[in-house]
C-alpha cells in the first residue's frame, strides 16, 4: 500500500511489517526486563487507569484518507494507497482529576542526552496551544539504553527547543532532564506509573 504524506512524498505501507522488523533489529528486546516496548507499556498503563476509573487517556489515531482499495474477494478488502491527511500532533490525551492531559512519548538509545530531532515544529506548536488553554502538557522520555524514564513539563522542552539554533545545542542533556524532570520507575502495574509524576508536578505547581 502506498501512503502519501502532506509534503508530497510517498512510501509503500506493508502493514508495518518492515518497520517492525527494523525496530526489532535496533531496539532493546527488554523493557524493564519484561519484553515491553515503551509505547505498549504506556498503552497498557492507560488501560490500567481506565479500568480502575483513575483516568481516561487514549492514544490519538492518525487521520488517514484511503484512496485505493482492492477487493480480492467479497469478504476481504485490501488498502493499496492512502494519505496522511494532516501532520500528527502529540501521542496521547485525556482527563485526570479534572485536568486535561496532552502528552508525547519519545525514546532514544542515547545515554547522555535526548535529541531535539525527535520533536517536530507542529508538535511544539500544538503543545504551546494546549498550554495556552491551561492544559497539562508534558513529554515522557525513555532512555532505552539506560532503562530510565522521565516526565518533563512541555514548557521546559519548548524553551530549550527554540534555543537550539542560537546555542547550537541539538539535544537536552540528561543532567538537565534529571534536574528539572521527574523520574518514573517502571513497575508491574501500571507498567509506566506516569500519573504519579503528574501528581508530583501538580503538587509542585500548587506550592509555587
N, C-alpha and C positions, 0 to 999 in steps of 0.2 A: 504494500500500500504506500502511496506517495502522499506525504504531508507537506503542505506549503506554508511557510512562515510569513508573518506580516511584512518582512523586508524583501520578499520575493524569492528567497532561497527555498529549496525543496530538499526533502530527504525521503528515502524509502523506509516505511514503517513495517516492521516484521512482527508486530505484536509484542515488541520489547525483548525478543529473544537475543538479538545481537548485543543490546545494551546490558542485559542481564549476564551474558557470558563475559563481557568486558568487565563488568563490576565484580563478578565472581573472581576474575583473574587478578584484579588490583586491590580489592577491598579485603580487609582482615576477615577471616572466617568466623571470628567470635565477636560477640557484643556482650561485654560483662561476663565472658565465659559461658554464654548461653546461646550462641549462634544467632543472635538477633541483629538485624540491621537497624540503624538509628531510626529511620522513618517508621519501620514496622513496630519498633518499641514505643514510639510516640503514639501511633495509632492504637496500639494495644492499651496504652495508658489512658487514652481518651475514652476507650470503651469501658475501662475500669471505672473512670469518673462518672460516665453516663449511667452505667448500671447501678451505681450507688447514689445516684441523684446528687452528686457533688458538683458537677459542671456539665454543660452541654457545649462540646467543642468538636468540630469536624474539619477534616481536610477539604480544602476547596477543590471542586472539579475544574479541570482545564477546558474552557469552551472550544469545541471543535465543530467546524462546518463540513459535513460529509458531502462530497460532490460526485463520487463514483462508487457504485455498489454492483457487485456481480452476484448472480443467483445460480450457483452450481446445481442446486436442486430446490424444489419448492420449500422445503423445510429449513433451508440454510441461506444465509446472506453473508457475503464477504466484502468488507470495506476495502476498496482498492486505492482511493485517493481522498484526502481530507485536508482541510486548512485549519491552522490555529487562528481563530477569529480575532484574537487580541492577545497582547502580552500578559502573562500571568502576574499577579500581584504578590501576595505572600501565601504561605502554605496552609495556614490554619486560622480559623476564627471561631468565636463562640461567646458564651456568657458564663461568668463565675462570680458569685456573691454580688450580683448587681453591676458588675464591671464588664464592659465589652473588651474581650481579648482578641488581639490580632498579632500573629507572630510567624516568623520564618524559621525553618530548621535547616542548618547547614553543617557540613562536616568537612574535615581536612585531614590529610595524613601528616601535615607539618607538625613539628614538635615544639616550635618556639614562637609561632605567630599564626594568625588567621588571615589569609589573603582577601583583599577587598574585591578581587575579581569574581569572588563567589556571589557578590551582590550587584544588581543592575540598577541603573538610574530610575527606571519606572517603579522598582520596588522601594527605593529610598523615598521617592515622591509619595507613594502610597502610604508609607509609614508616617511621613510628615502630615498627610491629610488626616490619618487616624488620630495622631497626637493633637492636632488642631481641634478635633471634636471630643477631646478629653478621653479618648480610648486608651487602654493599657496595651502598649505596643512594645514588643521585645523580640529578641532572637535567641534561639537555643543553638549553642555552638558545641560540636562534638569533635574532639581531638582523638581520632581513631587510633593513632599510634600510641597515645598515652592513656587511652581508655578513660578520658576525663570529659565531663560535660559542664557547660556553664550557661547561666541565664544572664543576658546582657540587655539592659534597657536600650530601646532604639535611639533615644536621644544621644547616648554615649557613642553608638555606632555612627549615627548621622553626622555628628560633629567631626569625628575623625575622617569619615569618608570624604567630606567636602574639602578637607585639608590635604589630601594626598597629592594633588597637583603642585601645591605650593611647597610642601615639605619634602616631596619625593618619596614618602613612605607609602608603600603599596600593601601594607598589611597591619593588622592590630597585634602588637606584641602580646605574648602570653602573660607577661608580667603585668601589663595594663589590664587585661581581662581578669586576672586574679585579684587585682586591686579594686576595680570598680564593679565587677560582676559578682554573681553568686554561684558558687559551685554546687552542682547537683550530683548526688551519689546514687547511681542506679541500684535498684533492688528487685526483689521478686515481684511484688505487686504494690503499686504500679511500677512498670519497668523504669520509666523516667518520671519520678515524682516532681515534675516541674511546678506544680501548684504550691508546693512547699516553698519554692523560691519566690513565687508570686506573693505569697503571704508575707514572706520576709521583706520583700520590696515594698509592699503596701505599708507595712509597719514602719519602715524607714521613712517613707514619704509622709506619713502621719505625724512623725516626731520631728520633722524638719521645721 
